[in-house]
Amino acid sequence: MKKIGIIGAGASGLYAALNLANESTDITLLEKNDSIGKKLLMTGNGRCNITNAMFYDEFLDNIVRNKKFMFSSFSMHDNYSTMDFYQSHGIELFTEENGRVFPKSQRSSDIVKFFEKELMEKNIKLISEARVVDIKKDKIFKVSTEDRTYEFEYLIIATGALSYPNTGSSGDGYIFAKNFGHKIDKTYPSLVPIFFKDKDLDHIKALNLDNVKISAKTNEGVFSQHGSVLISKNFLTGPAILSLSSFIVDKKVFEVSIDLVEKNFYDLDLELIEIFDKNPNKDISNILKGLLAQALIKPILSRARIRDDKKTGQITKEERLTIIENIKDFSLYFDKFGGYNTATITRGGICVKEINPKTMESKLVPNLYFIGEVLDVDGLTGGFNLQIAFTTGFAAAKAIKEKI
């Protein structure tokens, strides 16, 4: 039997282990935490957004960084293959309107329990609280933890990256890769909240806006996303913000702005004219309640330099146009991105030019494989990053089985 080591019992490492297990393999999973799937438990806000049901081309368009690297492996094992894998093991799935796929139970813990059960049934050795401190290779790999040294003929590094460090992600895989001569592309926290400097939203605790357009002005142009945004007193988050951050986290950002109403400028102007004409004696702040979230009315009027109690019949054309400008371009001065403790994934990592895209094997070191978030590949929020973990894990497992 061939001895195979996997460092890291997260999504990619677990998936690789299960797809590797057969009568010819002796698999050992080394996990630094006291249990498996720490980050997996957090995905989809604890519901486990396993993948996305978008079809091939549309799915790949949601991989932001190094999409072409994924072509070969995704062609072998795509999102529908992953869904088949789970369903064939008795896990019922359901798909939301946006394509996000979850276990029917909507509990991440059920997916972790599934992996725990499968590891036992397939006789895969799980060594928890085993922090790897050194890896050497002569003819075989010698992997040293704080307690002992293990010997493997094949080695898969599935350590994750730097996001959510409380789950054990500390960049160990980058150190191992560097020691084998691999280049590490600059890393950034990605899929993160965006903090702003403005102080006129201090009264807001949590305001959710649906179907808005969020834009960011950067040194490389303007980037935009549509969707849900959550506003707090000094930061923005929510699906549209997280996706936007993926495009701009490595750029210089000047400001972000929210288009608060879907109507175009001209149509919105006509609507306000009509409302104002019908309600000339009402306060402008009361009239805007039918159009905007109440928490945003005061800052919009303040920015337009209009009193809250000014009657709509007294609003000038210039003031009306200024209100519309603030509604269509509610701008916020950029402060910073959230750090790794708030990052869903890490941008950057092991340079994929040095990795075989079909097998995930190192081009520098035979029988050494890198999978999951440790690679410089990432996608938008919505199940795409977990799918990258599953696809790369499967590719490495398949390649090793074909070798042995």
N, C-alpha and C positions, 0 to 999 in steps of 0.2 A: 504493500500500500504506500502511496505517495503522501508524504507529510506536507501539509499546507497550513500556513499560518495566516491569520487575518487579524490585523491590529485595528480595533474599533468595532464595537457592536452597536452601531447606529444603523440607519436605513440601508445604506449601501453595503456595509459589511454583513449584515444579517441576510440581505437578499442574495448576496454572493454565496454565503455559506449554504443556504438552502438549495441553491441551484447547482452547487458543486457536489453535494453529498451523494455518494454512491459507494459501491463495494470496493472501488479502487482508491478511495480518498480517506485520509486520516486528517481531519480538520480540527484546528485549535483556534478558538476566538479569544483574543486577549483584550479585555475591557478595563480601562482605568477606573470607571465608576463601580459602585457596588451592585448595579443592576443595568440591564440593557435598555436601549431605546429612549434615553433621557430626553433628547430633543424631539424624537418622534411623538412623545406624549404631548408636546406643546403645539404640534402642527394643527392648522385649521382651528385655532382657539380651543384645542382639546378635542376636536371632532375628527382630526386626521384627514386632511385633504390629500388623499392618496395620489391622485393624478388629475388630468383634465381630459374630457371626452372630445376635444376638438380634433378634426381630421388632420392628417399628416402635415400638409404644408402650413396650415394655419397654426398648428401646434408648434412647429419649428420656428415660426415667426415670433413666438413668445420667448424664445431663447435669445437673450440679448447679447451675451458674450460668447464668442467662438461657436456660433451656430453650426458652421460647416464641419467642425470637429465631430459633431454628433451625428452627422448623416449616416455613416456606416453602421454604428452601433444601434441607432434608432431604427434603421431599416430591419435589423435582426430582431429587435425587441422593443416595440413601440408601446404607447399608452394602452392600446387595446390588448396587447399581450400581457401587460401588467394586470389589467382588469380580469382577464381570463385566469391568470395565475391565482389571484385571490378567490375568485368565484369557484374555481376548481377545488380549492381547499375549504369550501363551505362558508366563505365569508360573503354575505349578501351586500351588494353595493347599491347606492342610488346616486343619481346625477341631478344637480341643480340646473336652473335655466341658463346660468352662465358657463355651464360645462364642468364645473368643479365636481369631482367624484369623491364620495365619502362612504365609509362603512354604514350600513343601514342603521346600526345601533347609534351612530354618531358619537362613538367613544374611541379615542385614541388608545385607551388602555386595552381595548379588545384586540387591536392589532399587535400590541406588544405581547399580550398573553398568547396570541397565535404563534408568534416567533418563539416564545419560551417553550411552548409545547412542541413545536417542530424541532427545535434544537435537541430536545430530549429524545424524541422519537427517532431522529436520524443519527443519534449517538455523536453529535458534534460537541466537542469539549469546550465548555465555556469557563474561562478563568477570569473572575471578576476581581476588582481592586488590584489589577496587574498593570501598573504603569511602566511602559517600556522606556528604558533609559539609554539603550544603545543597540545599534544593529550593525553587524559586520557580515561580510560575505567572503568566503574563500571558494570552495566548491559548493557549499550550502550556506544558508543564512543562519547566523547565530544571533538570536534576539534575546537581549537581557532585560529582565525586569528588576525591581529592587530585591526580589527574593531568589530568582534562579534564572538560568539560561535555557532557551528552547532552540531546537534545531529544526529547520524546515527546508524542503527542496524548492518550494514555491512560497512567495510571500506577497500578500495583498495589503496595501496600506489604505485604510478607510477611516482615518482619524478625524474627519471633519476639518473645519477651518478655525475661525476666530469668533464667529457669532454666538451669542448666548454663552459666555464663558462659564456661567454657573452649571452648565450641562457637561462640562469637562473639555470644551473646545478651547485649546490653548496654543494651537499652531504647531503641535508636535510633528505632524506630518511634513511640514515645511522643513523642519530641522533634519528629519530623516532623509528627505529628498535632496537637500543641499549637500549632505554628507556623501551622497552617491553622485554628486556632480550636477544635479538638476538646477535649472534656473527657476527662480520664484518671481513671477510678475507681481508688481506692487499691489498690495491689498487695501481694500476699503470696506467699511461696513456698508451694506446695501439692503434695499427694501427696508428703509428706516423712516422715522418721523423727520419732519423738517421744522426747525425752530426759527422763529422770527423775532425781530427787535421791537416792533410796534407795541405801544402800551395801551392802546385804546380798546383792547379786547380783554382787559383784566377781569371784567365782570362775567366772562364766559367760563363755565366749568367744562361743559362738553356739549357741543352743538353739532348734530349730524346733518349734512346736506347731501341729498341724493341727486344724481344725474347733473352734476356741474362739470364745467371745464376748468382744469387747473393748469396753469402755464408757468414756466420758469425762464427768465432771461439770463443767459449765460454768456461766457466769452466765446462760445461756439454756436450761438444762435438761440432761438426760442424752442423749447420742448414742451409738449402738451399731452395731457391725458384726460379722459372723461371717466366719470364714475362717482363713487361715494367718497366724501371727505368729512373727517371729524375735526372740528376746530376746538382747541382749548385756549387758555389765555396767552400761551406763548409758543405753541407748536401746532402743527397740522399732522394728521395721520389718516388712516383709512386706506382702502384698496387703491384708489387713484393716486394718493400721495406716495404710497410704497412703490407703485409701478413707476411713477415719475422719478423717484429717487434713483431707480436703477439706471436711468438714462443720464443722470446729471451728477452722480456722486463723485465722479472723477473730474469734474469741471469746476470753473470758478462761477459761482452763482451770485447774481446781483439782487434779484427780487423774484418773488413768486406772486401770482395774481389769480383770483378766482372770478370766473364769469358766473354770476349768481343766478342768472335767468337765461333760459334757452332761446328766447326770442332774439332776433337781431335788433340792432340799435334803432332802426327806423320804425319797426313794428312796436317796439316798446315805447317809443316816443308817442306814437299815435294812441296807444292804450292809455298812457298817462294823461294826455290831453283830454281824452274822453272822460276819464275818471275825475280829473280836476274840474272840468266843466259841469259835471253832474253834482259835485260836492264842494262848491266854492267856499263854504263856511266851516269846513272840517279842518282840523289840524293835520298838517302834512304827515306827522308821525303816525296818526291813526290811519290815514289813507294807505300808507306803505305796508301796513300789517297784512293786507290782502295779497301782497306781492313778495314780501321778504320775511325771513325769520326775525322775530321781534328783537332778538339780541343784536342784530346787525343794523337796525334802523338808526340808533343813536350814533354809532361811529360813522355811518354813511352821511348822515346830515351834518355831523360835526366836520367831516372832511370837506363837505360842500359849503360849509360856513352858513348854514341855515338853521334857525331856531326850531326846536321841536314843535312849538305851538304856533308856528306861522301858518296862516290859513292858505289853503291851496289856491284860492282866488287871488292871493297876493304873490304867488310864486311867479317870478319872471321866466321868460324863455331861457335865458342864460342859466338861471338856477335849475330849471328843469333838466336842461342838457347836462349840467354838472352832476345832478343826481344820477342820471342814466350812465354817465361815464364811470361813476364810482360803483354802480351796480354791475356793469359789464366788465370792469377792470378794478376789482377790489384788491389793491396791491399791498404787499407786505414786504418789508425789508428783510432780506435773508440774514440769518444769524449763523446757523450751523446745522449739520446733520446729526441725527442721533448716533450714539456710539455703538460699539460691538454688543453692549449689553441689551440694546434694543433692536439689533439688526437681525432680520430673518435669515439672511445669508451673507456670505463674504464675497465681494468682488475681487478678482485676482487669484493668485495661487500658483500651482505648478504649471509651468509653461507647456501648453499642449503640443507645441512643435516637437517636443522631446518624448511624446507618448504616441504609441500606435493607436490610431482612432478606431480601429476595428476590434482590438483586443485589450486595450488599456495597459499593455505591457510597455515598460520603459524601453526606449531605444538605446539607452546607455548601459543598462544592467539587465541581462537575461533573467527571466523568471521572476522579475519584480514588477508588480502591478499597482497602479494608483486609481482609486475610484471615488466617486462622490464629490463632496464639496471641497476637498483638498485640491481638486483640479481647477484651473482657471476657466470655468464654464458656469454660467448662471442664467436664470430666466426670471420672468415676472412672477408676481404672486398669483396663486390659483392652481397649485398642484404641479407646476412645471419643474420646480427644483427637486421635489421628491422623485419625479419621473426620471430626472437626470441621474439621481442616485440609483434607482432601480435598473435603468438601462445600462449604466456603466458597470454596475455590479454583475449583471447578467453576462455582459460581454467578457469580463475577466473570467468568470466561471466557465463559460463556454470554451474560451481559448485554452484554459488549463486542462479541461477534460479532453480536449482534442489532442493535447500534447502527451497525455498519459495513457 
